[in-house]
């Protein structure tokens, strides 16, 4: 589970359709436009990211770092590691 503060940054990224880079705990990275949050088939909460016109669901608990590639007044980078 992620903290409320971390969830707020995910929501901010989606509401503002920010271009983000997501670093997963596995070390993989993904870049795209944050569009929404939703639950996957396993009922895990995810961020929906538009990657090259394809929507990808990323489970929030698998995220290590959320970086904004879009200039914004809210955040540059958020660490999800405790």
Secondary structure, DSSP 8 states (H G I E B T S, - for coil): ---HHHHHHHHHHHHTT-EEEEEETTS-EEEEEEEEEEE-TT--EEEEEEETTEEEEEEGGGEEEEEE-S--SS-SEEE---
